[in-house]
Amino acid sequence: MTYFKDLTNKIGRWNAFAGSLVLMLMMSTAVTSAGSLHFSISSEAEEVYSYERQRCDWRSIPDSPARAYRRRDGSVALIAAHFRNRVLEGLNFAKLRPDCSIVSQGEESADPSAYDDRFWVQSLIPLGDDRILGLASQEFSGLRHDGLCAKGPGKPECWYLSIVGLEANERDFSFELLPRNQRLIAGSNKPFDTGITAAGFLTLSNTVFDGDYAYFIAWTEDAAEPGGRGNCLFRAPRSDLVAGWRMMSEGRFVSPPNPYPSSGEEPAQAKCDRLGNGDITGKIRSLIWLEAKNLWMVVWSTRANDTGGVYYATSSDLENWSSASLLAPFDPPWGTTERKTYYDYPSIIDHDSPSPVFQSAGNTFHLYLTRFNWQSKRPTMNRDLVRFKVVLDR
């Protein structure tokens, strides 16, 4: 892997400009089983959503990786979800504008078995007849519910996490949780208790289709083997995209954890195979098919060898992955107290992909990121959604 020459210093100087985006040409090279990959990234970011100019209220922030959906009429809807989920809409990607309607929001239920506290829609799946299945990261926080968890230094964070299913019409994107007996996709291996720090599945990639199956990758806080935390592979047959999800465990696909079965069965427990042999150290945010290389590619944000940035890996089968390589040195906001511009929630979208959920990428695509504008104060709600043009040179 060839890292960016002098880019750390360049990024530091660049971050000194409040609101300015001036980068030297960035390149990344990675060696994979199919040969080397070499990317060039544009020198300027394009704003997709500006918090200062376009926010609907103070909580209108991009808080998840960007996901795009092409409607049957050719228009585009894009969501970079918050727990108050809104969309950007337009005739095409150049004309995306925010719709201030809150299209979905959890009930903030104090019952952990309801899976209806707060959720972030992070994966879009066409079901036919203009229906969309949404997969969301559902967060039950015991700290938000009075009398449930003690607050203060050294206390458990009471963070109880799951992936849930919702459905919407492609016209309005107004997602509603599936009925309770169909809602849970993957939960924790144990019921909620007030001593939990973090348990369950936290976040997931977009969903892709390959052959007879659909796939996504999700991050677990406690179910991956080895190590507990890590990324795990899920699949479902095209014929059963609601109830058919299974996760890879010891090389085969098994039912995911379900601590609160709705029909009286015993709670289901399971472990999943951690992807990447320890080399993929961050939460995978985006999964795409690189057409020119016949490879799958994932991206995530992390710090490795003191270099913060967006990293990637490739695979021919979704199960075995190359070593991690640096795609761009966009520093994530966590793990530091410095005041500057940060980036997180990377997502790859090729505007010309024929897929309605943009699961494939050609030689030119865009890297979408949430930009944290923390140059003078941190943390603040001031976040933008931006994109950089990327060219696969070889």
C-alpha positions as CSV (number, residue, x, y, z in Angstrom):
1,M,0.0,0.0,0.0
2,T,1.3,3.4,-1.0
3,Y,0.3,6.2,1.4
4,F,-0.3,9.8,0.5
5,K,2.9,11.8,0.3
6,D,2.9,14.7,2.7
7,L,-0.9,14.6,2.9
8,T,-1.0,14.9,6.7
9,N,0.6,18.3,6.6
10,K,-1.5,19.4,3.7
11,I,-4.7,18.3,5.4
12,G,-3.7,20.3,8.5
13,R,-3.2,23.4,6.5
14,W,-6.4,22.8,4.6
15,N,-8.4,22.5,7.9
16,A,-7.2,25.9,8.9
17,F,-9.5,27.4,6.3
18,A,-13.0,27.8,7.8
19,G,-15.3,26.5,5.2
20,S,-12.6,26.3,2.5
21,L,-12.0,23.0,0.7
22,V,-8.6,23.1,-1.1
23,L,-6.8,19.8,-1.4
24,M,-3.9,18.6,-3.4
25,L,-4.7,15.7,-5.7
26,M,-5.1,12.6,-3.6
27,M,-4.2,9.1,-4.7
28,S,-4.3,5.7,-3.1
29,T,-2.8,2.4,-4.2
30,A,-3.7,-1.0,-2.8
31,V,-2.6,-4.5,-3.7
32,T,-5.4,-7.1,-3.9
33,S,-5.7,-10.6,-5.2
34,A,-6.8,-9.0,-8.5
35,G,-3.9,-6.7,-8.8
36,S,-3.4,-3.1,-7.6
37,L,-6.1,-0.5,-7.3
38,H,-5.3,3.2,-7.9
39,F,-7.8,6.0,-7.1
40,S,-7.6,9.7,-7.8
41,I,-9.9,12.0,-5.7
42,S,-11.0,15.5,-6.7
43,S,-9.4,18.5,-5.1
44,E,-12.6,20.1,-4.0
45,A,-15.7,18.9,-2.1
46,E,-19.1,19.6,-3.5
47,E,-21.8,20.5,-0.9
48,V,-24.9,18.4,-1.1
49,Y,-26.4,19.8,2.1
50,S,-25.4,22.8,4.1
51,Y,-26.3,23.0,7.8
52,E,-25.9,26.8,7.8
53,R,-28.0,27.5,4.7
54,Q,-30.5,24.6,4.4
55,R,-31.3,23.2,7.9
56,C,-34.9,22.7,8.8
57,D,-34.2,22.9,12.5
58,W,-31.2,22.6,14.8
59,R,-31.3,18.8,14.6
60,S,-31.3,18.6,10.8
61,I,-28.0,16.8,10.5
62,P,-26.5,14.0,8.3
63,D,-26.0,11.4,11.0
64,S,-25.6,8.2,8.9
65,P,-23.9,7.2,5.6
66,A,-25.7,8.6,2.5
67,R,-28.1,6.2,0.8
68,A,-29.7,7.0,-2.6
69,Y,-32.7,5.5,-4.3
70,R,-33.9,6.0,-7.9
71,R,-37.7,6.1,-8.2
72,R,-39.5,4.7,-11.2
73,D,-39.9,8.2,-12.7
74,G,-36.1,8.7,-12.6
75,S,-36.0,11.2,-9.7
76,V,-33.7,10.6,-6.8
77,A,-34.2,10.4,-3.0
78,L,-31.3,10.5,-0.7
79,I,-31.2,9.9,3.0
80,A,-28.3,10.4,5.5
81,A,-30.4,9.5,8.4
82,H,-30.9,11.1,11.8
83,F,-33.3,9.7,14.4
84,R,-35.7,12.3,13.0
85,N,-35.4,11.0,9.5
86,R,-35.7,13.4,6.6
87,V,-34.8,13.0,2.9
88,L,-33.2,15.1,0.1
89,E,-35.1,14.9,-3.2
90,G,-34.5,16.0,-6.8
91,L,-34.8,15.2,-10.4
92,N,-31.2,14.2,-10.3
93,F,-28.2,14.3,-8.0
94,A,-27.4,17.9,-9.0
95,K,-30.8,19.1,-7.9
96,L,-31.1,17.5,-4.5
97,R,-32.9,19.7,-1.9
98,P,-34.0,18.9,1.6
99,D,-37.6,18.1,2.4
100,C,-38.3,19.3,5.9
101,S,-41.0,16.8,6.6
102,I,-40.0,14.2,9.2
103,V,-40.7,11.0,7.3
104,S,-40.1,8.6,10.2
105,Q,-39.3,8.8,13.9
106,G,-39.3,6.2,16.7
107,E,-41.7,6.4,19.6
108,E,-38.8,6.5,22.2
109,S,-40.5,3.6,23.9
110,A,-39.1,2.8,27.4
111,D,-39.7,-0.9,26.6
112,P,-36.5,-2.5,25.2
113,S,-38.5,-5.4,23.7
114,A,-40.6,-3.1,21.5
115,Y,-37.5,-2.1,19.4
116,D,-39.1,1.4,19.0
117,D,-36.9,3.9,20.8
118,R,-34.9,5.8,18.2
119,F,-33.9,4.5,14.8
120,W,-31.7,5.6,11.8
121,V,-32.7,4.3,8.4
122,Q,-29.5,3.1,6.8
123,S,-30.4,0.6,4.1
124,L,-33.0,0.8,1.3
125,I,-34.3,-2.4,-0.5
126,P,-36.9,-2.3,-3.3
127,L,-39.8,-4.7,-2.7
128,G,-41.8,-4.1,-5.9
129,D,-45.0,-2.2,-6.3
130,D,-43.2,1.0,-5.3
131,R,-42.6,-0.3,-1.8
132,I,-39.3,0.0,0.0
133,L,-38.0,-2.0,2.9
134,G,-35.8,0.1,5.1
135,L,-33.3,-1.5,7.5
136,A,-32.5,0.8,10.5
137,S,-30.1,1.0,13.4
138,Q,-32.4,1.0,16.4
139,E,-30.9,2.4,19.6
140,F,-32.4,1.8,23.0
141,S,-30.7,4.0,25.6
142,G,-31.5,3.3,29.2
143,L,-30.0,6.7,30.1
144,R,-32.9,8.5,28.3
145,H,-35.6,6.8,30.3
146,D,-36.1,8.1,33.8
147,G,-35.2,5.7,36.6
148,L,-33.9,2.9,34.3
149,C,-30.1,3.5,34.4
150,A,-27.9,5.4,36.7
151,K,-26.0,8.3,35.2
152,G,-22.5,9.5,36.0
153,P,-18.8,8.8,35.6
154,G,-18.0,5.1,35.6
155,K,-21.6,4.0,35.2
156,P,-22.7,1.6,32.4
157,E,-23.9,3.3,29.3
158,C,-27.0,1.1,29.0
159,W,-26.7,1.1,25.2
160,Y,-28.9,-1.7,23.7
161,L,-28.8,-2.0,19.9
162,S,-30.6,-3.8,17.1
163,I,-31.4,-3.8,13.4
164,V,-35.1,-3.4,12.6
165,G,-37.2,-3.5,9.5
166,L,-39.6,-0.7,8.2
167,E,-41.6,-0.2,5.1
168,A,-42.4,2.9,3.0
169,N,-43.7,3.9,-0.4
170,E,-41.1,5.3,-2.7
171,R,-43.0,8.5,-3.2
172,D,-43.0,9.8,0.3
173,F,-40.4,7.7,2.1
174,S,-42.6,7.7,5.2
175,F,-41.2,4.6,6.9
176,E,-43.2,2.7,9.5
177,L,-41.9,-0.1,11.6
178,L,-43.0,-3.6,10.6
179,P,-45.4,-5.4,12.9
180,R,-43.7,-6.5,16.2
181,N,-43.5,-10.2,15.0
182,Q,-41.6,-9.2,11.9
183,R,-39.7,-6.1,13.1
184,L,-36.4,-7.5,14.5
185,I,-33.7,-8.4,12.0
186,A,-30.9,-8.9,14.5
187,G,-30.7,-8.1,18.2
188,S,-28.6,-8.9,21.3
189,N,-27.7,-12.3,22.7
190,K,-29.2,-11.3,26.0
191,P,-32.2,-9.3,27.3
192,F,-31.6,-5.8,28.4
193,D,-30.3,-5.1,31.9
194,T,-29.1,-2.0,33.6
195,G,-25.5,-3.2,33.7
196,I,-25.0,-3.3,30.0
197,T,-22.4,-1.0,28.5
198,A,-23.1,-1.8,24.8
199,A,-24.8,-4.8,23.3
200,G,-26.3,-5.9,20.0
201,F,-26.0,-4.6,16.4
202,L,-25.2,-0.9,16.0
203,T,-25.1,0.0,12.4
204,L,-25.2,-1.5,8.9
205,S,-24.1,-1.0,5.3
206,N,-26.4,-0.6,2.3
207,T,-27.9,-3.8,0.9
208,V,-26.7,-5.3,-2.4
209,F,-28.0,-8.1,-4.6
210,D,-25.9,-10.9,-6.0
211,G,-27.5,-14.0,-7.6
212,D,-30.4,-15.3,-5.6
213,Y,-29.5,-13.4,-2.4
214,A,-29.4,-9.9,-0.9
215,Y,-26.5,-9.0,1.5
216,F,-25.5,-6.4,4.0
217,I,-22.8,-6.0,6.6
218,A,-23.5,-5.0,10.1
219,W,-21.4,-4.0,13.1
220,T,-21.9,-5.8,16.4
221,E,-20.7,-4.7,19.8
222,D,-20.6,-8.2,21.3
223,A,-21.5,-11.0,18.9
224,A,-18.5,-11.3,16.6
225,E,-16.0,-14.1,16.8
226,P,-13.2,-13.6,17.6
227,G,-13.2,-10.5,19.8
228,G,-16.9,-9.6,20.3
229,R,-16.8,-6.4,18.3
230,G,-16.7,-6.4,14.5
231,N,-18.4,-6.5,11.1
232,C,-20.6,-9.5,10.2
233,L,-22.2,-10.6,6.9
234,F,-26.0,-11.1,6.5
235,R,-28.0,-12.5,3.6
236,A,-31.6,-13.2,2.7
237,P,-33.1,-14.9,-0.4
238,R,-34.7,-12.5,-2.9
239,S,-38.0,-14.3,-2.2
240,D,-38.0,-13.4,1.5
241,L,-36.4,-10.0,2.1
242,V,-38.3,-9.4,5.3
243,A,-38.0,-12.5,7.4
244,G,-35.3,-14.4,5.6
245,W,-32.2,-12.7,7.0
246,R,-29.4,-14.9,8.4
247,M,-25.9,-14.1,9.5
248,M,-22.7,-15.9,8.7
249,S,-21.4,-18.0,11.6
250,E,-18.5,-20.6,11.2
251,G,-18.9,-20.3,7.4
252,R,-22.7,-21.0,7.3
253,F,-25.7,-18.7,7.6
254,V,-27.7,-19.0,10.9
255,S,-30.6,-17.2,12.5
256,P,-29.4,-14.0,14.2
257,P,-29.9,-13.2,17.9
258,N,-33.4,-12.5,19.2
259,P,-33.7,-11.9,22.9
260,Y,-37.4,-11.2,22.9
261,P,-39.3,-13.6,20.6
262,S,-42.8,-12.4,19.9
263,S,-44.5,-15.8,19.8
264,G,-43.3,-17.5,22.9
265,E,-40.2,-19.3,21.6
266,E,-37.0,-19.5,23.5
267,P,-34.6,-16.5,23.0
268,A,-32.2,-17.1,20.1
269,Q,-28.5,-16.8,20.6
270,A,-25.8,-16.8,17.9
271,K,-22.3,-15.6,17.2
272,C,-21.1,-14.3,13.8
273,D,-17.8,-14.5,11.9
274,R,-15.9,-11.2,12.1
275,L,-14.9,-10.1,8.6
276,G,-11.5,-9.0,7.7
277,N,-9.2,-11.1,10.0
278,G,-8.8,-8.2,12.3
279,D,-7.7,-5.8,9.6
280,I,-11.0,-4.1,9.2
281,T,-11.1,-2.2,12.4
282,G,-13.9,0.3,11.8
283,K,-17.6,0.0,11.2
284,I,-18.2,-0.8,7.5
285,R,-20.4,2.0,6.1
286,S,-20.7,1.3,2.4
287,L,-20.6,-1.8,0.2
288,I,-20.5,-1.6,-3.6
289,W,-19.6,-3.8,-6.7
290,L,-16.6,-2.4,-8.6
291,E,-17.6,-3.4,-12.2
292,A,-14.2,-2.8,-13.8
293,K,-12.5,-5.1,-11.3
294,N,-15.2,-7.6,-10.6
295,L,-14.7,-7.0,-6.9
296,W,-16.8,-6.0,-3.9
297,M,-15.4,-3.0,-2.1
298,V,-16.2,-1.7,1.4
299,V,-15.3,1.6,3.1
300,W,-15.1,2.8,6.7
301,S,-13.5,5.5,8.8
302,T,-10.7,4.7,11.3
303,R,-7.2,5.5,12.5
304,A,-4.5,3.1,11.6
305,N,-0.8,3.6,12.2
306,D,-1.5,7.1,13.4
307,T,-3.2,7.9,10.1
308,G,-6.9,8.8,10.3
309,G,-9.0,8.5,7.1
310,V,-11.3,6.6,5.0
311,Y,-10.1,3.0,4.4
312,Y,-11.2,0.3,2.1
313,A,-10.9,-3.4,1.4
314,T,-12.0,-5.6,-1.5
315,S,-13.4,-9.1,-2.0
316,S,-14.5,-11.5,-4.7
317,D,-17.0,-13.4,-2.5
318,L,-18.1,-11.0,0.4
319,E,-16.5,-13.4,2.9
320,N,-12.8,-13.1,2.4
321,W,-11.3,-9.6,2.3
322,S,-8.1,-8.0,1.3
323,S,-5.9,-6.0,3.7
324,A,-7.1,-2.5,4.5
325,S,-5.8,0.4,2.4
326,L,-6.1,4.1,2.8
327,L,-8.5,5.8,0.3
328,A,-8.4,9.4,1.6
329,P,-6.9,11.0,4.7
330,F,-10.2,12.5,6.0
331,D,-9.8,12.5,9.8
332,P,-12.7,11.2,11.8
333,P,-13.9,13.3,14.8
334,W,-13.6,10.7,17.5
335,G,-10.4,10.0,19.5
336,T,-9.2,13.6,19.5
337,T,-9.9,16.9,21.1
338,E,-8.5,19.2,18.4
339,R,-10.7,21.9,16.8
340,K,-10.8,21.5,13.1
341,T,-12.8,20.0,10.2
342,Y,-13.5,16.3,10.5
343,Y,-15.2,13.7,8.3
344,D,-17.2,10.5,9.0
345,Y,-19.9,8.2,7.6
346,P,-18.3,7.4,4.2
347,S,-20.5,6.1,1.4
348,I,-19.8,5.4,-2.2
349,I,-22.4,6.3,-4.8
350,D,-22.1,6.1,-8.6
351,H,-24.7,8.5,-10.0
352,D,-24.8,6.5,-13.2
353,S,-25.3,3.1,-11.6
354,P,-28.2,1.3,-13.3
355,S,-29.2,-0.1,-9.9
356,P,-32.2,1.6,-8.2
357,V,-30.2,1.5,-4.9
358,F,-26.8,2.3,-6.6
359,Q,-25.1,-0.9,-5.6
360,S,-22.5,-0.8,-8.4
361,A,-19.7,1.6,-9.4
362,G,-17.9,2.2,-12.6
363,N,-14.5,3.9,-13.1
364,T,-15.9,7.2,-11.8
365,F,-18.1,7.6,-8.7
366,H,-18.5,9.8,-5.6
367,L,-17.4,9.5,-2.0
368,Y,-20.0,11.0,0.2
369,L,-19.1,12.1,3.7
370,T,-20.5,14.0,6.7
371,R,-18.3,17.0,7.3
372,F,-18.1,18.2,10.9
373,N,-17.4,21.9,11.1
374,W,-15.6,22.0,14.4
375,Q,-13.0,24.6,13.5
376,S,-13.8,27.0,16.4
377,K,-15.9,24.9,18.8
378,R,-16.5,21.2,19.3
379,P,-18.8,19.4,19.4
380,T,-21.6,21.3,17.7
381,M,-24.5,20.3,15.4
382,N,-22.9,22.1,12.5
383,R,-22.5,19.3,9.9
384,D,-22.7,19.3,6.1
385,L,-23.1,16.5,3.6
386,V,-20.4,16.7,1.0
387,R,-19.1,14.5,-1.9
388,F,-15.8,14.1,-3.7
389,K,-15.4,12.7,-7.2
390,V,-13.3,9.6,-7.4
391,V,-11.7,8.0,-10.4
392,L,-10.5,4.4,-10.5
393,D,-7.3,4.9,-12.6
394,R,-6.4,1.3,-12.8
